[in-house]
Amino acid sequence: MDRTGKNGQERRCALTRAVLPTARLIRFVADPTGTITPDLKRALPGRGVWIEARHAAIAQATRKSIFARALKRSVSTPPDLADRVQDLLRARALAALSLANKAGAVVTGFDAVAEALGRDTVAVLLHGADAAADGCRKLDRKAQSAATSAITEFAIDELSLALGRLNVVHAAGLKSPATDAFVAAVDRLMRYRQEPDGIQGSGGTGPGHHAVATTEARPDVR
């Protein structure tokens, strides 16, 4: 059963036994073939297993057969499950960028981005990961005066594909709910790669926090 607290619904991580908001967890289910599948939208039928949304946590849950133990049945867990989830989170972030673009909330090109920064209408700046450093620095200086952060997570080819345009080196997400959704998706991807305290794995490094697990009956499975 879901627990509802100050932060909304909460569930227990089947690996760490920490009770966390569902926004910090990923739900997994066994598909009809018995293969463990991530349910990022939390909509797939069947009993689910909740794991903290970190690469290291999911990799460790895979190694320790946590899914089979939580579901109390034989299941097949892909050895690269943590990497597959990361790929899905990356794809969701790019899809959110595409939606923001369709909503008219993205501008591209050095000059257009610089103009938008001057009007203080930019919520977030984007540089291709393989963009030339000089152009990035020039726009970053303008962004600093507007207190605007920059995302350099995606390559030029990825930005171009998501936005349906050729050679997108620099872009800007304008202040809008659609851009907020994109930033949230990128933030989830970045946090996923951080390694929280108490979990051994290869998903990166970074600070982490675990809530104290309660004694409520099995909120990690539903």
Secondary structure, DSSP 8 states (H G I E B T S, - for coil): --EEETTEEEEE-TTT--EEEGGGEEEEEE-TTSBEEEETTS--SS-EEEEES-HHHHHHHHHTTHHHHHHTS--B--TTHHHHHHHHHHHHHHHHHHHHHHTT-EEESHHHHHHHHHTT-EEEEEE-TTS-HHHHHHHHHHHHHTT-EEE--S-HHHHHHHHT-S---EEEEESSHHHHHHHHHHHHHHHHHS--TT--SSS------------SS-TTB-
